[in-house]
Amino acid sequence: MKLHTEISETALRSGIRAGEINFGGNKKLKIYGLLSCSSGKKMKNENRIFFTSEKEALQNHYRPCGHCLKAEYKLWKNKK
């Protein structure tokens, strides 16, 4: 888990290319999603957090995004 405010743009790009960063999330709303999600691209940098895997996001009690991870979101919602 890496906060956007604690990682340089160069390190962020290199982490994405290397496969070390695969998901982004909103630390205030506890939501994670794809890096390409239009909802995620609109959030403030101070609220953005990055994950290596979906498993890491779920272990940190984040829920799937309803826009870019619809199937995962439905499964998560049905478990509640």
Biopython code that builds the backbone (N, CA, C, O; Angstrom):
import numpy as np
from Bio.PDB.StructureBuilder import StructureBuilder

atoms = [
    (1, "MET", "N", (0.850, -1.161, 0.000)),
    (1, "MET", "CA", (0.000, 0.000, 0.000)),
    (1, "MET", "C", (0.900, 1.230, 0.000)),
    (1, "MET", "O", (1.784, 1.369, 0.846)),
    (2, "LYS", "N", (0.662, 2.129, -0.969)),
    (2, "LYS", "CA", (1.471, 3.331, -1.077)),
    (2, "LYS", "C", (0.572, 4.541, -1.269)),
    (2, "LYS", "O", (-0.323, 4.529, -2.114)),
    (3, "LEU", "N", (0.809, 5.574, -0.493)),
    (3, "LEU", "CA", (0.061, 6.820, -0.640)),
    (3, "LEU", "C", (0.611, 7.604, -1.821)),
    (3, "LEU", "O", (1.822, 7.644, -2.037)),
    (4, "HIS", "N", (-0.279, 8.227, -2.584)),
    (4, "HIS", "CA", (0.150, 9.014, -3.734)),
    (4, "HIS", "C", (1.044, 10.178, -3.309)),
    (4, "HIS", "O", (1.980, 10.534, -4.024)),
    (5, "THR", "N", (0.766, 10.758, -2.173)),
    (5, "THR", "CA", (1.546, 11.900, -1.700)),
    (5, "THR", "C", (2.955, 11.512, -1.257)),
    (5, "THR", "O", (3.811, 12.379, -1.086)),
    (6, "GLU", "N", (3.199, 10.217, -1.072)),
    (6, "GLU", "CA", (4.503, 9.751, -0.601)),
    (6, "GLU", "C", (5.337, 9.081, -1.690)),
    (6, "GLU", "O", (6.364, 8.467, -1.398)),
    (7, "ILE", "N", (4.900, 9.195, -2.948)),
    (7, "ILE", "CA", (5.609, 8.565, -4.050)),
    (7, "ILE", "C", (5.762, 9.583, -5.181)),
    (7, "ILE", "O", (4.820, 10.305, -5.507)),
    (8, "SER", "N", (6.935, 9.632, -5.764)),
    (8, "SER", "CA", (7.170, 10.581, -6.862)),
    (8, "SER", "C", (6.479, 10.083, -8.132)),
    (8, "SER", "O", (6.168, 8.898, -8.253)),
    (9, "GLU", "N", (6.246, 10.986, -9.067)),
    (9, "GLU", "CA", (5.613, 10.617, -10.333)),
    (9, "GLU", "C", (6.467, 9.601, -11.091)),
    (9, "GLU", "O", (5.938, 8.679, -11.712)),
    (10, "THR", "N", (7.772, 9.772, -11.036)),
    (10, "THR", "CA", (8.684, 8.837, -11.706)),
    (10, "THR", "C", (8.587, 7.448, -11.088)),
    (10, "THR", "O", (8.504, 6.451, -11.806)),
    (11, "ALA", "N", (8.596, 7.379, -9.768)),
    (11, "ALA", "CA", (8.483, 6.097, -9.070)),
    (11, "ALA", "C", (7.118, 5.460, -9.322)),
    (11, "ALA", "O", (7.010, 4.239, -9.428)),
    (12, "LEU", "N", (6.094, 6.273, -9.417)),
    (12, "LEU", "CA", (4.746, 5.775, -9.687)),
    (12, "LEU", "C", (4.697, 5.130, -11.071)),
    (12, "LEU", "O", (4.226, 4.002, -11.214)),
    (13, "ARG", "N", (5.180, 5.838, -12.081)),
    (13, "ARG", "CA", (5.180, 5.300, -13.446)),
    (13, "ARG", "C", (6.002, 4.008, -13.534)),
    (13, "ARG", "O", (5.592, 3.042, -14.176)),
    (14, "SER", "N", (7.146, 4.008, -12.890)),
    (14, "SER", "CA", (7.999, 2.818, -12.939)),
    (14, "SER", "C", (7.348, 1.658, -12.191)),
    (14, "SER", "O", (7.483, 0.512, -12.618)),
    (15, "GLY", "N", (6.648, 1.920, -11.090)),
    (15, "GLY", "CA", (5.929, 0.882, -10.348)),
    (15, "GLY", "C", (4.790, 0.280, -11.150)),
    (15, "GLY", "O", (4.524, -0.919, -11.062)),
    (16, "ILE", "N", (4.118, 1.114, -11.930)),
    (16, "ILE", "CA", (3.031, 0.619, -12.784)),
    (16, "ILE", "C", (3.604, -0.260, -13.887)),
    (16, "ILE", "O", (3.090, -1.348, -14.149)),
    (17, "ARG", "N", (4.675, 0.212, -14.538)),
    (17, "ARG", "CA", (5.313, -0.572, -15.608)),
    (17, "ARG", "C", (5.862, -1.900, -15.102)),
    (17, "ARG", "O", (5.802, -2.907, -15.807)),
    (18, "ALA", "N", (6.387, -1.905, -13.899)),
    (18, "ALA", "CA", (6.976, -3.122, -13.324)),
    (18, "ALA", "C", (5.923, -4.072, -12.752)),
    (18, "ALA", "O", (6.257, -5.183, -12.342)),
    (19, "GLY", "N", (4.667, -3.654, -12.719)),
    (19, "GLY", "CA", (3.615, -4.506, -12.174)),
    (19, "GLY", "C", (3.524, -4.477, -10.665)),
    (19, "GLY", "O", (2.858, -5.321, -10.067)),
    (20, "GLU", "N", (4.193, -3.503, -10.034)),
    (20, "GLU", "CA", (4.151, -3.375, -8.579)),
    (20, "GLU", "C", (2.924, -2.585, -8.117)),
    (20, "GLU", "O", (2.527, -2.671, -6.955)),
    (21, "ILE", "N", (2.328, -1.820, -9.028)),
    (21, "ILE", "CA", (1.124, -1.043, -8.738)),
    (21, "ILE", "C", (0.084, -1.408, -9.787)),
    (21, "ILE", "O", (0.281, -1.153, -10.975)),
    (22, "ASN", "N", (-1.024, -2.004, -9.351)),
    (22, "ASN", "CA", (-2.056, -2.471, -10.279)),
    (22, "ASN", "C", (-3.437, -1.896, -10.003)),
    (22, "ASN", "O", (-4.298, -1.905, -10.883)),
    (23, "PHE", "N", (-3.656, -1.398, -8.798)),
    (23, "PHE", "CA", (-4.954, -0.861, -8.411)),
    (23, "PHE", "C", (-4.760, 0.456, -7.675)),
    (23, "PHE", "O", (-3.740, 0.673, -7.021)),
    (24, "GLY", "N", (-5.749, 1.327, -7.792)),
    (24, "GLY", "CA", (-5.750, 2.573, -7.050)),
    (24, "GLY", "C", (-6.956, 2.601, -6.143)),
    (24, "GLY", "O", (-7.928, 1.880, -6.369)),
    (25, "GLY", "N", (-6.899, 3.431, -5.114)),
    (25, "GLY", "CA", (-8.019, 3.504, -4.195)),
    (25, "GLY", "C", (-8.163, 4.872, -3.577)),
    (25, "GLY", "O", (-7.281, 5.724, -3.686)),
    (26, "ASN", "N", (-9.292, 5.067, -2.925)),
    (26, "ASN", "CA", (-9.576, 6.294, -2.204)),
    (26, "ASN", "C", (-9.518, 5.963, -0.722)),
    (26, "ASN", "O", (-10.349, 5.213, -0.209)),
    (27, "LYS", "N", (-8.519, 6.535, -0.031)),
    (27, "LYS", "CA", (-8.330, 6.159, 1.385)),
    (27, "LYS", "C", (-9.442, 6.668, 2.283)),
    (27, "LYS", "O", (-9.682, 6.082, 3.339)),
    (28, "LYS", "N", (-10.133, 7.744, 1.904)),
    (28, "LYS", "CA", (-11.240, 8.240, 2.737)),
    (28, "LYS", "C", (-12.495, 7.393, 2.562)),
    (28, "LYS", "O", (-13.189, 7.095, 3.534)),
    (29, "LEU", "N", (-12.782, 7.008, 1.326)),
    (29, "LEU", "CA", (-13.997, 6.241, 1.050)),
    (29, "LEU", "C", (-13.791, 4.733, 1.153)),
    (29, "LEU", "O", (-14.756, 3.970, 1.165)),
    (30, "LYS", "N", (-12.506, 4.298, 1.230)),
    (30, "LYS", "CA", (-12.153, 2.885, 1.326)),
    (30, "LYS", "C", (-12.677, 2.098, 0.114)),
    (30, "LYS", "O", (-13.270, 1.029, 0.256)),
    (31, "ILE", "N", (-12.437, 2.662, -1.091)),
    (31, "ILE", "CA", (-12.826, 2.044, -2.355)),
    (31, "ILE", "C", (-11.564, 1.830, -3.181)),
    (31, "ILE", "O", (-10.673, 2.679, -3.182)),
    (32, "TYR", "N", (-11.481, 0.704, -3.882)),
    (32, "TYR", "CA", (-10.360, 0.483, -4.797)),
    (32, "TYR", "C", (-10.884, 0.147, -6.183)),
    (32, "TYR", "O", (-12.007, -0.335, -6.335)),
    (33, "GLY", "N", (-10.063, 0.405, -7.191)),
    (33, "GLY", "CA", (-10.458, 0.103, -8.559)),
    (33, "GLY", "C", (-9.270, 0.073, -9.496)),
    (33, "GLY", "O", (-8.115, 0.152, -9.076)),
    (34, "LEU", "N", (-9.578, -0.044, -10.767)),
    (34, "LEU", "CA", (-8.556, -0.072, -11.805)),
    (34, "LEU", "C", (-7.900, 1.290, -11.952)),
    (34, "LEU", "O", (-8.523, 2.319, -11.687)),
    (35, "LEU", "N", (-6.657, 1.296, -12.370)),
    (35, "LEU", "CA", (-5.944, 2.558, -12.562)),
    (35, "LEU", "C", (-6.558, 3.375, -13.695)),
    (35, "LEU", "O", (-6.400, 4.595, -13.731)),
    (36, "SER", "N", (-7.250, 2.723, -14.612)),
    (36, "SER", "CA", (-7.874, 3.401, -15.749)),
    (36, "SER", "C", (-9.279, 3.935, -15.459)),
    (36, "SER", "O", (-9.886, 4.556, -16.331)),
    (37, "CYS", "N", (-9.797, 3.712, -14.274)),
    (37, "CYS", "CA", (-11.164, 4.117, -13.918)),
    (37, "CYS", "C", (-11.320, 5.631, -13.949)),
    (37, "CYS", "O", (-10.508, 6.354, -13.371)),
    (38, "SER", "N", (-12.358, 6.110, -14.619)),
    (38, "SER", "CA", (-12.596, 7.553, -14.706)),
    (38, "SER", "C", (-12.920, 8.155, -13.341)),
    (38, "SER", "O", (-12.577, 9.309, -13.085)),
    (39, "SER", "N", (-13.564, 7.406, -12.474)),
    (39, "SER", "CA", (-13.866, 7.896, -11.128)),
    (39, "SER", "C", (-12.589, 8.083, -10.319)),
    (39, "SER", "O", (-12.445, 9.073, -9.601)),
    (40, "GLY", "N", (-11.676, 7.148, -10.433)),
    (40, "GLY", "CA", (-10.418, 7.213, -9.704)),
    (40, "GLY", "C", (-9.525, 8.344, -10.179)),
    (40, "GLY", "O", (-8.776, 8.928, -9.396)),
    (41, "LYS", "N", (-9.608, 8.647, -11.462)),
    (41, "LYS", "CA", (-8.767, 9.711, -12.021)),
    (41, "LYS", "C", (-9.199, 11.086, -11.529)),
    (41, "LYS", "O", (-8.420, 12.037, -11.595)),
    (42, "LYS", "N", (-10.423, 11.205, -11.039)),
    (42, "LYS", "CA", (-10.961, 12.495, -10.595)),
    (42, "LYS", "C", (-10.648, 12.812, -9.135)),
    (42, "LYS", "O", (-10.825, 13.950, -8.701)),
    (43, "MET", "N", (-10.189, 11.831, -8.379)),
    (43, "MET", "CA", (-9.979, 12.072, -6.950)),
    (43, "MET", "C", (-8.721, 12.890, -6.684)),
    (43, "MET", "O", (-7.802, 12.937, -7.502)),
    (44, "LYS", "N", (-8.706, 13.520, -5.542)),
    (44, "LYS", "CA", (-7.557, 14.322, -5.130)),
    (44, "LYS", "C", (-6.379, 13.415, -4.807)),
    (44, "LYS", "O", (-6.554, 12.313, -4.289)),
    (45, "ASN", "N", (-5.169, 13.893, -5.121)),
    (45, "ASN", "CA", (-3.963, 13.103, -4.857)),
    (45, "ASN", "C", (-3.824, 12.733, -3.386)),
    (45, "ASN", "O", (-3.357, 11.639, -3.069)),
    (46, "GLU", "N", (-4.219, 13.625, -2.484)),
    (46, "GLU", "CA", (-4.061, 13.326, -1.057)),
    (46, "GLU", "C", (-4.985, 12.200, -0.579)),
    (46, "GLU", "O", (-4.774, 11.643, 0.498)),
    (47, "ASN", "N", (-6.011, 11.864, -1.378)),
    (47, "ASN", "CA", (-6.914, 10.768, -1.019)),
    (47, "ASN", "C", (-6.555, 9.462, -1.728)),
    (47, "ASN", "O", (-7.101, 8.408, -1.402)),
    (48, "ARG", "N", (-5.641, 9.528, -2.695)),
    (48, "ARG", "CA", (-5.317, 8.375, -3.532)),
    (48, "ARG", "C", (-4.264, 7.480, -2.877)),
    (48, "ARG", "O", (-3.293, 7.942, -2.278)),
    (49, "ILE", "N", (-4.508, 6.176, -3.023)),
    (49, "ILE", "CA", (-3.612, 5.155, -2.481)),
    (49, "ILE", "C", (-3.463, 4.067, -3.543)),
    (49, "ILE", "O", (-4.379, 3.848, -4.336)),
    (50, "PHE", "N", (-2.333, 3.394, -3.564)),
    (50, "PHE", "CA", (-2.087, 2.374, -4.574)),
    (50, "PHE", "C", (-1.858, 1.018, -3.940)),
    (50, "PHE", "O", (-1.301, 0.908, -2.847)),
    (51, "PHE", "N", (-2.301, -0.019, -4.650)),
    (51, "PHE", "CA", (-2.165, -1.402, -4.187)),
    (51, "PHE", "C", (-1.486, -2.254, -5.251)),
    (51, "PHE", "O", (-1.626, -2.002, -6.447)),
    (52, "THR", "N", (-0.763, -3.245, -4.810)),
    (52, "THR", "CA", (-0.132, -4.199, -5.719)),
    (52, "THR", "C", (-1.172, -5.155, -6.278)),
    (52, "THR", "O", (-1.133, -5.510, -7.456)),
    (53, "SER", "N", (-2.099, -5.567, -5.428)),
    (53, "SER", "CA", (-3.083, -6.573, -5.844)),
    (53, "SER", "C", (-4.456, -6.271, -5.249)),
    (53, "SER", "O", (-4.609, -5.475, -4.322)),
    (54, "GLU", "N", (-5.425, -6.935, -5.820)),
    (54, "GLU", "CA", (-6.786, -6.838, -5.304)),
    (54, "GLU", "C", (-6.852, -7.436, -3.897)),
    (54, "GLU", "O", (-7.572, -6.939, -3.031)),
    (55, "LYS", "N", (-6.097, -8.497, -3.690)),
    (55, "LYS", "CA", (-6.044, -9.150, -2.379)),
    (55, "LYS", "C", (-5.556, -8.170, -1.311)),
    (55, "LYS", "O", (-6.096, -8.131, -0.206)),
    (56, "GLU", "N", (-4.538, -7.383, -1.644)),
    (56, "GLU", "CA", (-4.008, -6.393, -0.706)),
    (56, "GLU", "C", (-5.076, -5.357, -0.346)),
    (56, "GLU", "O", (-5.215, -4.980, 0.817)),
    (57, "ALA", "N", (-5.825, -4.903, -1.344)),
    (57, "ALA", "CA", (-6.891, -3.925, -1.095)),
    (57, "ALA", "C", (-7.969, -4.512, -0.184)),
    (57, "ALA", "O", (-8.422, -3.856, 0.754)),
    (58, "LEU", "N", (-8.372, -5.739, -0.462)),
    (58, "LEU", "CA", (-9.406, -6.387, 0.350)),
    (58, "LEU", "C", (-8.925, -6.634, 1.778)),
    (58, "LEU", "O", (-9.699, -6.494, 2.725)),
    (59, "GLN", "N", (-7.661, -6.997, 1.939)),
    (59, "GLN", "CA", (-7.103, -7.220, 3.274)),
    (59, "GLN", "C", (-7.097, -5.933, 4.098)),
    (59, "GLN", "O", (-7.138, -5.977, 5.328)),
    (60, "ASN", "N", (-7.046, -4.793, 3.417)),
    (60, "ASN", "CA", (-7.051, -3.501, 4.101)),
    (60, "ASN", "C", (-8.460, -2.918, 4.190)),
    (60, "ASN", "O", (-8.632, -1.729, 4.459)),
    (61, "HIS", "N", (-9.466, -3.766, 3.960)),
    (61, "HIS", "CA", (-10.881, -3.426, 4.138)),
    (61, "HIS", "C", (-11.382, -2.370, 3.153)),
    (61, "HIS", "O", (-12.199, -1.519, 3.504)),
    (62, "TYR", "N", (-10.881, -2.433, 1.911)),
    (62, "TYR", "CA", (-11.386, -1.577, 0.846)),
    (62, "TYR", "C", (-12.406, -2.370, 0.053)),
    (62, "TYR", "O", (-12.289, -3.590, -0.059)),
    (63, "ARG", "N", (-13.406, -1.694, -0.500)),
    (63, "ARG", "CA", (-14.417, -2.371, -1.306)),
    (63, "ARG", "C", (-14.180, -2.075, -2.779)),
    (63, "ARG", "O", (-13.569, -1.059, -3.110)),
    (64, "PRO", "N", (-14.656, -2.950, -3.676)),
    (64, "PRO", "CA", (-14.475, -2.724, -5.108)),
    (64, "PRO", "C", (-15.284, -1.526, -5.610)),
    (64, "PRO", "O", (-16.345, -1.207, -5.074)),
    (65, "CYS", "N", (-14.768, -0.881, -6.634)),
    (65, "CYS", "CA", (-15.444, 0.263, -7.260)),
    (65, "CYS", "C", (-16.664, -0.237, -8.033)),
    (65, "CYS", "O", (-16.588, -1.250, -8.728)),
    (66, "GLY", "N", (-17.760, 0.454, -7.916)),
    (66, "GLY", "CA", (-18.982, 0.094, -8.630)),
    (66, "GLY", "C", (-18.955, 0.453, -10.101)),
    (66, "GLY", "O", (-19.807, -0.008, -10.860)),
    (67, "HIS", "N", (-17.997, 1.266, -10.523)),
    (67, "HIS", "CA", (-17.911, 1.664, -11.932)),
    (67, "HIS", "C", (-17.022, 0.727, -12.751)),
    (67, "HIS", "O", (-17.454, 0.210, -13.781)),
    (68, "CYS", "N", (-15.805, 0.509, -12.309)),
    (68, "CYS", "CA", (-14.848, -0.261, -13.112)),
    (68, "CYS", "C", (-14.757, -1.731, -12.717)),
    (68, "CYS", "O", (-14.226, -2.536, -13.482)),
    (69, "LEU", "N", (-15.258, -2.097, -11.557)),
    (69, "LEU", "CA", (-15.227, -3.494, -11.093)),
    (69, "LEU", "C", (-16.651, -3.935, -10.726)),
    (69, "LEU", "O", (-16.913, -4.356, -9.600)),
    (70, "LYS", "N", (-17.556, -3.829, -11.694)),
    (70, "LYS", "CA", (-18.979, -4.085, -11.431)),
    (70, "LYS", "C", (-19.252, -5.488, -10.891)),
    (70, "LYS", "O", (-20.012, -5.643, -9.935)),
    (71, "ALA", "N", (-18.648, -6.497, -11.484)),
    (71, "ALA", "CA", (-18.893, -7.875, -11.026)),
    (71, "ALA", "C", (-18.390, -8.071, -9.599)),
    (71, "ALA", "O", (-19.083, -8.656, -8.767)),
    (72, "GLU", "N", (-17.181, -7.580, -9.320)),
    (72, "GLU", "CA", (-16.617, -7.695, -7.972)),
    (72, "GLU", "C", (-17.435, -6.912, -6.957)),
    (72, "GLU", "O", (-17.617, -7.348, -5.820)),
    (73, "TYR", "N", (-17.932, -5.740, -7.384)),
    (73, "TYR", "CA", (-18.760, -4.912, -6.509)),
    (73, "TYR", "C", (-20.056, -5.645, -6.159)),
    (73, "TYR", "O", (-20.476, -5.642, -5.002)),
    (74, "LYS", "N", (-20.687, -6.271, -7.148)),
    (74, "LYS", "CA", (-21.930, -7.004, -6.887)),
    (74, "LYS", "C", (-21.700, -8.154, -5.914)),
    (74, "LYS", "O", (-22.513, -8.384, -5.019)),
    (75, "LEU", "N", (-20.592, -8.877, -6.086)),
    (75, "LEU", "CA", (-20.269, -9.958, -5.143)),
    (75, "LEU", "C", (-20.065, -9.417, -3.743)),
    (75, "LEU", "O", (-20.563, -9.983, -2.770)),
    (76, "TRP", "N", (-19.323, -8.310, -3.642)),
    (76, "TRP", "CA", (-19.063, -7.682, -2.344)),
    (76, "TRP", "C", (-20.374, -7.235, -1.702)),
    (76, "TRP", "O", (-20.593, -7.461, -0.512)),
    (77, "LYS", "N", (-21.244, -6.603, -2.485)),
    (77, "LYS", "CA", (-22.510, -6.091, -1.958)),
    (77, "LYS", "C", (-23.420, -7.231, -1.495)),
    (77, "LYS", "O", (-24.112, -7.093, -0.486)),
    (78, "ASN", "N", (-23.429, -8.336, -2.206)),
    (78, "ASN", "CA", (-24.265, -9.470, -1.834)),
    (78, "ASN", "C", (-23.785, -10.174, -0.573)),
    (78, "ASN", "O", (-24.569, -10.852, 0.092)),
    (79, "LYS", "N", (-22.507, -10.022, -0.235)),
    (79, "LYS", "CA", (-21.960, -10.632, 0.983)),
    (79, "LYS", "C", (-22.381, -9.868, 2.226)),
    (79, "LYS", "O", (-22.375, -10.430, 3.320)),
    (80, "LYS", "N", (-22.745, -8.606, 2.085)),
    (80, "LYS", "CA", (-23.108, -7.778, 3.237)),
    (80, "LYS", "C", (-24.421, -8.200, 3.821)),
    (80, "LYS", "O", (-24.880, -7.610, 4.799)),
]
sb = StructureBuilder()
sb.init_structure("model")
sb.init_model(0)
sb.init_chain("A")
sb.init_seg("    ")
for serial, (resi, resn, name, xyz) in enumerate(atoms, 1):
    if name == "N":
        sb.init_residue(resn, " ", resi, " ")
    sb.init_atom(name, np.array(xyz, "f"), 0.0, 1.0, " ", f" {name:<3s}", serial, name[0])
structure = sb.get_structure()
